[in-house]
Amino acid sequence: MPGAIKNGQNGFQMLLEKQGAHILLFACLFLLPVSQACGKPSAALVSYESLQFRKAADLFLHHHHREAIQICTQILQNDSGYGAAFVLRGECEVILGDTDAGMTDLNQALKMNIRDFEIYYYLGQAFIQRNDYRCAVTNYGKALELAPHNPMLLREQAEIYGELHEFAKALECNTRAIEEGPGMAGNFVSRGHTYFAMGQYQKAINDYSQALKLEPVNLRTYGCRASAYKKLGRKDLYEADIKKANEGAVGL
């Protein structure tokens, strides 16, 4: 299984790439009244904390996680009921590898009755960093209850099942991810990895080939398909894919 799943930042980048906006922050900044976003019964529509939170959210989206944490901490020192700040600070902490702090903040948000798939997503990422895939898959399951049609969650859930060697469940998630995101090459690559792990090399080749139709310049996918060809004894096709991968790497 690809190592990217062990990095919460990579997981978030994939969500951003295909989902367009950070869902929780989008809700907090643009859709929900401040009082609802903060988990409070009432609040001024524009407050110092909300303005600071927008600044922290912008820092988060530009990958300045430590600075975002500092602002969220300031917000919570002034208003300990500002639930969105717990969420954002927890996400940043998980991305930076501080899983203890991150899980504490995310669980505090849950205690405040904030329900968003990204809370469970980042709790899952924290457990992945701890190599606790069973707890990770449980939290991804809760995230999918809130966002059942999210192809990136489905893909990563499949990869976690792969780490647990539960390939039938992985394959089910892979296939659902493809149904929800048929134009996303990574979904076919991920299912190809599952088929490869199951020893079904021709099916893996089929998925890698479909991924290459969607992203013809993805050198890693050529390497994956080459490995599958090698397993089937197709030396000619193996060498052709290795050549394409190497030629592409030289041209970068």
BAVEXZA-752470 format. One record per residue: residue in three letters; y, z, x of N, C-alpha, C in turn. Coordinates in steps of 0.2 Angstrom, whole numbers, plus 2048, in hexadecimal, padded with zeros to 3 digits. Example, Ala and Ser with C-alpha at 12.3 -4.5 7.8 and 13.67 -1.06 7.14 Angstrom:
residues 2
ALA7E48278427EA82783E7F0827842 SER7F58238407FB824844800827840 
This chain:
residues 252
MET7FA800804800800800806800804 PRO80C7FD8028127FC806815803808 GLY81780480E81A80A81082180C80C ALA82480780982A80880682A80D801 ILE82480E7FE8248137F882581A7FB LYS82581B80182682280482D823805 ASN83181E80483881F80583C81F7FF GLY83F8247FD8438247F684881F7F6 GLN84C81F7FC85181A7FC84F8137FB ASN8498117FD84780A7FC8458097F5 GLY84280F7F284080E7EB84780D7E7 PHE84C8117E88528107E585580A7E6 GLN8558077EC8588007ED8547FB7E9 MET84E7FC7E884A7F77E484C7F87DC LEU84D7FE7DA8507FF7D38577FC7D2 LEU85B7FD7D78627FA7D78617F27D7 GLU85D7EF7DB85C7E87DC85B7E57D5 LYS8567E87D18547E47CB8567E77C5 GLN8597ED7C585B7F07BF8637F07BE GLY8667EE7C486D7ED7C48727F37C4 ALA8707F87C18757FE7C28708047C2 HIS87380A7C58708107C58718137BE ILE86B8137BA86C8157B386F81B7B1 LEU86D8217B58708277B38788277B4 LEU8798247BA8808247BC8848207B7 PHE88181A7B68858157B18868197AA ALA88181D7A88828217A28888267A3 CYS8888297A888C82F7A989482C7AA LEU8948267AD89B8237AF89E81F7A9 PHE89A81C7A689C8177A189A81779A LEU89481A79889281A79289282078E LEU89182679189182C78E89783078E PRO89983478989E83978A89D83D790 VAL8A28407938A184479989D84A797 SER89E84D79189B85378F89385278E GLN89184C78C88A84A78B887849792 ALA88A84579688884479D88784B7A1 CYS88B84F7A088B8567A488685B7A1 GLY88385979B87F85E798882864794 LYS88986379388D86879088F866789 PRO88F86B78489186A77D89886777D SER89D8687818A38667808A7866787 ALA8AB8617888AF86178E8B585C78D ALA8BA85D7918BF8587918BD851793 LEU8BF84C7908BD8457918BE843798 VAL8C484579B8C58447A28C684B7A5 SER8C284C7AA8C38537AE8C38517B5 TYR8C58567B98C58567C08BE8557C3 GLU8B98587C08B28587C18AF8517C0 SER8B184E7BA8AF8477B98B28427BE LEU8B88437C08BB83E7C48B783F7CB GLN8B68457CD8B28467D38AB8437D3 PHE8A88447CD8A18417CC8A183A7CD ARG8A68367CB8A782F7CB8A782D7D3 LYS8AB8317D68AC8307DE8A58317E1 ALA8A18367DF89B8387E28968327E0 ALA8968307DA89282A7D88938247DC ASP8998237DD89B81D7E189881D7E8 LEU8998237EB8968257F288E8247F2 PHE88B8267ED8848257EC88281E7EC LEU88581A7E88848137E788580F7EE HIS8898127F288B80F7F98878127FE HIS8828167FC87D81A80188081F806 HIS88682280388982780788782E804 HIS88083080587D83580188083C803 ARG88183D80988384480C88A845809 GLU88F8408088958418068958427FE ALA89083F7FB88F8407F488D8477F2 ILE8888497F68868507F688B8557F6 GLN8908547FB8968597FC89A8597F6 ILE89B8537F389F8537ED89C8567E7 CYS8958557E68928587E18918607E1 THR8918627E78918697E989886C7E7 GLN89D8697E88A486B7E68A486B7DF ILE8A28667DB8A28667D489E86C7D1 LEU89886D7D48948737D189787A7D3 GLN89B87A7D889E8807D98A48827D4 ASN8A787D7D28AC87D7CD8A987E7C6 ASP8A387A7C58A087A7BE8998797BF SER89587F7BE88E87F7BF88A87C7BA GLY88E87A7B488A8777AF88B86F7AF TYR88D86D7B488E8657B58878627B7 GLY8838617B287C85F7B387B8597B7 ALA8808547B687F84E7BA88084E7C1 ALA8848547C38858557CA87E8577CD PHE87A85B7CA87485D7CC86F8577CD VAL86F8537C886B84D7C986D8497CF LEU8738477D08768437D58748467DC ARG87684D7DC8758507E386D8507E4 GLY8698527DF8628527E085F84B7E3 GLU8628467E086083F7E286183E7E9 CYS86883F7EB86A83F7F28658437F7 GLU8648497F586084D7F985984A7FA VAL8568487F584F8457F685083F7FA ILE85583A7F98558347FE856836805 LEU85A83C80685B83E80D855842810 GLY85084380C84984780E84984E80D ASP84F85180A84F85880884B859801 THR8458598018418597FB8428607F7 ASP8428657FB84386C7F884A86C7F4 ALA84F86B7F785686B7F48568667EE GLY8538607EF85385B7EA85085D7E4 MET84A85F7E58458617DF8498677DB THR84C86C7DF84F8717DC85586F7D7 ASP85986A7DA85E8677D685C8637D0 LEU85785F7D185485B7CB85185F7C6 ASN84D8647C884A8697C385086D7BF GLN85586E7C385B8727BF85E86D7BA ALA85E8677BB8608627B685C8627B0 LEU8558627B18508627AC8518687A8 LYS85386E7AB8548747A785A8747A3 MET85E86F7A486486E7A086486979B ASN85D86779A85B86279585E85B796 ILE85F85A79D86185379E85B84F79F ARG85A84A79C85484679C85583F79E ASP85383D7A48558367A684F8347AB PHE84D82E7AA84782C7AE84882D7B6 GLU84E82C7B884F82D7BF84E8347C2 ILE84F8397BE84D8407C08468407C2 TYR84283D7BD83A83D7BF8398397C5 TYR83C8337C583B82E7CA83C8327D1 TYR8428357D28438387D883F83F7DA LEU83D8427D48388477D58318447D8 GLY83083E7D582A83B7D882B8397DF GLN8318367E18328357E883183B7EC ALA8348407EA8338467EE82C8487EF PHE8288487EA8208497EB81D8447F0 ILE81F83E7EF81D8387F481E83A7FB GLN82583D7FC82683F803822845805 ARG81F84880181B84E80381484C803 ASN81284580180C8438018088467FB ASP80B8487F680884B7F08088457EB TYR8038417EB80383B7E780183D7E0 ARG7FD8427DF7FB8447D88028467D4 CYS80684A7D780C84D7D48118477D3 ALA8118427D881583D7D88138387D2 VAL80D8377D180B8337CB80C8367C5 THR80C83C7C480E8407BE81583F7BC ASN8198407C182183F7C08238387BF TYR81F8337C282182C7C081E82B7B9 GLY81982E7B781782D7B081C8307AB LYS81F8357AD8258387A882B8337A8 ALA82C8307AE83282B7AF8308257AA LEU82A8237AA82881D7A682881F79F GLU82782579D82882779682F826793 LEU83482679883B82579683D81E797 ALA83A81B79C83C81479D83581079E PRO83280F79882B80C79982B80479B HIS83180179A8317FA79C8347F87A3 ASN8357FE7A78387FD7AD8337FA7B2 PRO8337F47B582E7F17B982E7F47C0 MET8337F77C28337FA7C98308017C9 LEU8308057C382C80B7C28258097C2 LEU8238047BE81C8027BD8198007C4 ARG81D7FC7C881B7FA7CE81A8007D3 GLU81E8047D381D80A7D881880F7D5 GLN81780F7CF8128137CC80B8107CE ALA80B80A7CE8058067D08038087D8 GLU8088087DC8078097E38058117E4 ILE8088157E080581C7E17FE81D7DF TYR7FC8197D97F58197D87F18167DD GLY7F48117E17F080E7E67EF8147EC GLU7F48187ED7F381D7F27EE8227F0 LEU7ED8237E97E78277E77E18247E6 HIS7E181D7E87DB8197E77D88187E0 GLU7DD8197DC7DB8187D47DE8117D3 PHE7DA80C7D57DC8057D57DC8027CE ALA7D88047C97D88027C27DF8037BF LYS7E180A7C07E780C7BD7ED8087C1 ALA7EC8077C87F18037CB7F27FC7C9 LEU7EC7F97C77EC7F27C57F07F27BE GLU7EE7F77BA7F17F77B37F97F77B4 CYS7FB7FC7B88037FC7B98067F67BC ASN8027F37C18047ED7C48057E77BF THR8007E77BA8007E17B58067E27B1 ARG8077E97AF80D7EA7AA8137E97AE ALA8147EA7B481A7E97B881B7E17B8 ILE8167DD7B88177D67B88197D37B1 GLU8167D67AC8187D57A581F7D67A4 GLU8227DC7A78297DE7A682D7DA7AA GLY82B7D87B082F7D57B582C7CF7B8 PRO82A7CA7B48277C47B782A7C07BC GLY8317C17BD8347BD7C28357C17C8 MET8327C77C98337CB7CF82D7CA7D3 ALA82F7C77D98297C67DE8267CC7E0 GLY8297D17E18267D87E38217DA7DF ASN8217D97D881C7DB7D48157D77D5 PHE8167D17D78107CD7D980D7CF7DF VAL8117D17E480F7D37EA80B7DA7EA SER80E7DE7E680B7E57E58047E47E1 ARG8047E07DC7FD7DF7D97F87DC7DE GLY7FB7D77E37F77D47E87F47DA7ED HIS7F87DF7EE7F67E47F27F07E87EF THR7F17E97E87EC7ED7E57E57E97E5 TYR7E67E27E47E07DE7E47DD7DE7EB PHE7E17DE7F07DE7DE7F77DB7E47F8 ALA7DD7EA7F67DA7F17F77D47F17F3 MET7D37ED7EE7CD7ED7EA7C87E87ED GLY7CA7E47F27C57DF7F57C57D97F1 GLN7CA7D87EC7CA7D27E87CF7CD7EB TYR7CD7CA7F17D27C77F57D57C07F2 GLN7D17BD7EE7D37B67EB7D97B87E6 LYS7D87BD7E27DD7BF7DD7E37C27E1 ALA7E27C57E77E87C77EB7EC7C17ED ILE7E87BC7EF7EB7B67F27EF7B27EC ASN7EC7B27E67F07AF7E07F67B37DF ASP7F67BA7DF7FD7BD7DE8027BC7E4 TYR7FF7BC7EA8047BB7F08077B47EF SER8037AF7ED8057A87EC80B7A87E7 GLN80A7AC7E180F7AC7DC8157AF7DF ALA8147B47E281A7B77E581E7B37EA LEU81B7AF7EE81E7AA7F28217A47EE LYS81F7A37E882279E7E48297A17E2 LEU8297A77E18307AA7DF8347AC7E5 GLU8317AE7EB8357AF7F18327AB7F7 PRO8337A57F78307A17FC8317A3804 VAL8367A78058387A980C8367B080E ASN8317B380982F7BA80B82A7BA810 LEU82B7BB8168277BB81C8217C081B ARG8227C681981D7CB8188187C8813 THR81A7C580E8157C28098107BD80C TYR8137B981080E7B48148097B8818 GLY80C7BE81B8077C281F8027C581B CYS8047C78157FF7CA8107FA7C580E ARG7FC7BF80D7F77BA80A7F37B8810 ALA7F67B88167F27B681C7EC7BB81D SER7ED7C181C7E87C681C7E27C5817 ALA7E47C38117DF7C280C7DB7BC80E TYR7DF7B78107DB7B18127D67B2818 LYS7D87B681C7D47B88227CD7BC81F LYS7CE7C081A7C97C48177C47BF814 LEU7C67B98127C27B480F7BF7AF814 GLY7C17B081A7BE7AC81F7C27A581F ARG7C87A481C7CC79E81C7D079E822 LYS7CE79C8287D179D82E7D779882E ASP7D679282B7DB78D82B7E278F827 LEU7E07928217E679581D7E979B820 TYR7E579F8237E77A58267EC7A382C GLU7EA79E8307EE79C8357F5799833 ALA7F479582D7FA79282A7FF797828 ASP7FD79C8258027A18228057A5828 ILE8017A782D8037AA8338087A6836 LYS80779F83780C79B83A81379B836 LYS81279B82F81879B82B81C7A182C ALA8187A782C81C7AD82D81F7AE834 ASN81C7AB83981E7AC8408247A7841 GLU8247A183E82A79C83E83079F83B GLY82E7A28358347A58318377AB835 ALA8337AF8398367B583C83A7B2842 VAL8387AD84583C7AA84B8437A7848 GLY8437A58428497A284084E7A783D LEU84C7AD83D8507B383A8567B483F 
